[in-house]
């Protein structure tokens, strides 16, 4: 039962990752739009002072902010697609229909009960307009609940077929038929119980706010500590997109979640200083600076004869962490060779966020230095205090370097390059790094030995389910004892292998999509 619950939570976490990955694109485009409308920037670059560029920026920002106002629908479709075991497109389409049925059913039932508030004064009533329909203000939780319900019904009934005249009502159509009464009943039930749930969420938010910097520290440390389980998305997502991450009224519109608030404030020139809720999105500090210091510490503590070899491994890993915020290759090297370093990394990550809050910083760089530049520079120093972010980052770099170097030498930790035969756990070889670049340019996957991967996983008969997240191949197998860790790591380029009962995770890094496609092809599956 424990393994089944863990597997279900990991599947849900991965499904949450789908809409979460899309939303930063909206934020980046809002930032681009803000470049063309920012008054300070126009003073520096006078050629931007024309109706064409200003109009383009206003349209781009205004169009993308609309996504933030419909997160429920986005999460509903995204989670339904992510959790669907087959025919994902039909699941996503059905989820959109279910969302429309739900909000209209809830609105009609609330009207029958006479509890609809004045549409002109919804602030503080617990109600909101969703796609022009007045319902209880469930925010992104509405999309999460409906996405899960839709996926469950879809997986249960998508293979249902009928004969003769009823044949047309099989498959996805039957899923929708089943969903209609389920969704209507859910709308009625949630009308009664959601206010209680919302009160509980408000109390959790109140507790977090009262916890102050200690709460921030726990959040930052836990978000890193849960990476091995794949459940870290469940920690930060509620803070980014729900009331837990703060609430703010901007240009007459109420936004919930630190990321939503930040995007809305970016698009509104009237906002003089960004909200303090941005602290929940300060996770990028350790990615951009701390782990680079950790890599330098590993290099300086390696055996002299191994430094030239590990340089080719550490430099790409550190560069990727700094530029793009992809940290798992480095973090898993700690996890498999010296877990105490992984714990230290998590604690330092939480402390870095506390310092961020104490110094009143308002800048973010959730996915590396490119994000940092696009999000903060156009807004100016007064609004974001971005130089403070860099100073904190430099401090993290120094602390990570000194602490990790001390711990590695003091406790004789077998990090990369400290064994004459080389480490079993590696980040990436130079050849693998080049191969990754080639696959980006030409879409090659001929460096992926899918047959060997399947064989090392115990063979096709041992594999029950194949999935993936941003950097890991996630599998459910009959017998995890048949999985050959050494073969996966030494011969297929895996950066690490994790087993938990029937669940197996194999870390491949940025080219995971090519690996997943190759494995699916080898197994004869449709992704």
C-alpha positions, -999 to +999 in steps of 0.1 A: +000+000+000+028+024+009+045+018-025+012+022-043+006+056-026+041+067-034+038+057-070+004+076-072+019+107-057+049+106-081+025+103-111+005+133-098+037+153-092+048+146-128+014+155-141+015+188-122+049+195-139+032+198-173+013+230-168+040+243-144+066+241-173+044+260-197+036+289-174+072+303-172+070+309-210+041+332-203+062+350-177+091+354-201+069+369-228+053+393-203+089+403-195+096+409-232+064+429-235+075+450-205+108+458-223+089+477-250+067+496-226+091+503-196+094+541-192+129+539-177+142+517-206+126+540-231+146+569-217+178+549-222+168+536-256+148+564-273+142+544-304+116+524-284+095+555-280+071+549-309+036+536-312+046+504-330+070+489-303+048+503-275+017+488-290+035+455-295+046+454-259+012+463-245-005+436-266+020+409-257+019+416-220-019+420-220-025+388-239-003+367-217-016+381-184-049+365-194-033+331-189-028+339-152-065+346-149-074+311-162-050+289-143-078+266-132-086+256-168-049+253-177-042+229-147-074+210-154-064+201-190-027+197-182-032+173-153-058+153-172-033+148-200-005+140-177-024+114-157-040+097-187-025+064-195-036+064-231-053+087-256-040+118-238-055+142-264-090+129-257-084+132-220-074+169-223-104+177-245-127+160-221-112+179-192-120+213-209-156+201-213-158+190-177-145+224-165-172+242-184-199+219-171-186+223-135-186+261-133-220+264-149-234+237-126-220+253-095-233+288-106-268+275-111-268+256-078-255+286-059-282+307-076-309+282-064-295+284-029-295+322-031-259+326-021-245+344-051-228+376-039-231+410-057-209+406-088-197+442-084-182+435-050-168+400-049-136+409-029-137+391+004-168+370-004-150+338-013-164+340-048-149+349-081-156+351-119-142+322-138-146+325-176-173+350-169-192+327-146-196+335-109-185+305-087-167+298-054-132+311-056-113+277-057-084+291-078-060+266-092-074+239-069-104+237-091-083+227-120-063+202-100-095+185-087-112+184-120-081+172-138-077+143-114-114+133-116-113+135-154-082+114-157-096+088-133-128+084-152-109+085-185-085+057-175-114+037-162-138+039-192-118+050-223-117+014-236-155+009-232-170+000-265-206-009-276-221-028-304-247-020-330-266+013-327-247+023-295-213+019-310-209+057-315-212+062-278-181+043-269-145+054-260-141+091-252-178+099-257-187+074-230-161+090-207-179+123-211-213+107-206-201+092-173-184+125-163-215+147-166-234+134-135-200+130-116-191+166-123-225+180-115-226+161-082-191+173-075-202+209-081-231+205-056-209+188-030-181+214-032-206+242-028-210+229+008-175+217+017-152+240-002-157+270+022-145+246+050-115+235+030-107+271+021-108+280+057-082+253+064-060+266+036-062+301+050-051+288+084-021+270+068-012+303+051-016+321+084+007+296+101+033+300+074+032+337+076+035+336+114+064+312+111+083+340+093+118+332+083+117+298+099+088+289+076+108+302+046+138+281+057+117+249+060+101+256+026+135+261+009+151+231+025+121+207+020+118+217-017+154+204-023+152+174+001+122+159-018+140+159-051+150+122-048+113+112-045+102+134-073+077+151-050+093+185-048+069+199-073+042+194-047+060+217-023+066+248-045+036+247-069+010+257-042+031+287-033+036+297-069-001+295-080-024+295-049-033+316-019-005+300+001+020+322-019+002+354-011-027+375-024-026+409-041-049+432-059-032+447-091-050+470-115-084+460-100-077+422-104-070+399-075-041+375-080-031+345-059+003+328-057+037+345-058+044+337-094+010+351-106+015+382-085+050+387-099+038+384-135+009+408-129+032+433-113+057+431-142+029+440-166+016+469-145+039+500-147+020+515-117+036+490-094+065+508-078+080+479-057+073+442-062+054+423-035+073+405-007+056+372-017+083+369-043+104+352-016+087+319-024+102+320-058+138+326-047+148+290-052+171+299-080+199+313-058+214+279-050+211+268-086+229+298-100+256+303-074+257+277-047+261+246-068+287+263-089+307+268-057+301+231-048+315+220-082+346+241-076+351+225-042+348+191-058+374+200-084+399+214-058+395+184-035+399+158-063+432+139-067+456+160-089+458+132-115+420+132-119+414+169-122+418+172-159+393+144-164+366+157-141+370+192-154+353+181-186+324+168-164+320+195-138+322+226-161+292+216-183+272+206-152+280+239-134+274+259-165+240+243-171+230+248-135+240+285-136+225+293-170+194+271-171+188+260-135+191+223-143+207+209-111+198+172-108+231+159-123+250+177-095+225+170-068+224+133-076+262+131-075+259+142-039+230+118-032+248+087-044+284+094-033+280+116-002+244+121+010+256+144+038+265+170+011+229+167-003+215+175+031+239+204+035+229+217+001+192+216+011+199+235+044+219+261+026+192+266+000+167+273+027+191+297+045+197+315+012+160+322+009+159+335+045+187+360+037+168+370+005+138+379+027+158+397+054+175+420+028+142+428+011+153+415-023+125+413-050+144+398-079+140+362-091+158+338-114+139+305-110+156+288-139+190+303-141+208+334-152+188+338-185+156+340-165+173+364-141+182+388-169+148+387-187+127+390-155+146+417-136+167+440-157+138+455-176+120+464-144+149+483-130+168+483-097+142+503-077+115+477-084+135+445-080+167+453-061+184+429-084+220+438-073+211+425-039+203+392-055+237+390-071+254+399-038+235+371-020+244+348-048+281+356-045+278+350-007+262+316-014+290+307-038+317+314-012+298+296+016+291+265-005+327+264-017+342+267+018+317+244+036+318+217+009+356+218+007+358+214+045+333+186+046+349+166+017+383+168+032+373+165+069+351+134+064+371+120+035+340+120+013+344+101-020+332+128-043+341+129-080+378+124-086+387+113-051+391+077-061+419+065-083+396+043-103+371+071-108+336+073-093+308+049-101+284+078-099+292+105-125+277+136-138+284+134-175+314+123-195+328+146-221+315+123-249+280+124-234+281+161-233+290+164-269+263+138-278+237+159-260+248+190-281+245+170-313+211+158-304+200+194-298+212+204-332+202+175-354+177+156-333+199+125-333+191+097-309+215+072-323+237+075-292+208+060-271+210+022-268+173+016-260+177-022-263+204-022-236+183+001-214+154-022-216+176-052-209+192-035-179+157-028-166+151-066-164+137-070-199+104-059-216+084-084-195+096-068-163+085-033-173+049-024-164+048+013-170+071+039-186+070+076-179+093+106-175+097+140-160+122+168-168+153+147-163+143+113-152+129+081-167+102+069-143+092+032-144+071+007-126+085-028-128+075-062-116+108-069-098+132-041-091+159-066-081+163-074-118+173-038-126+211-036-133+222-003-118+258-006-130+248-013-166+225+017-167+251+041-152+282+028-169+269+018-204+237+038-211+248+073-197+225+073-167+236+097-139+219+077-112+194+050-105+168+051-076+146+022-065+117+023-041+097-010-042+083-014-077+092+022-087+125+029-105+138+062-115+168+066-139+184+100-143+195+109-178+194+147-178+182+171-205+179+146-233+153+125-214+127+130-241+149+113-266+156+085-242+119+081-234+110+080-271+137+054-278+126+032-250+089+035-260+099+025-296+119-005-283+089-016-262+064-009-290+045+016-270+028+048-281+039+077-259 
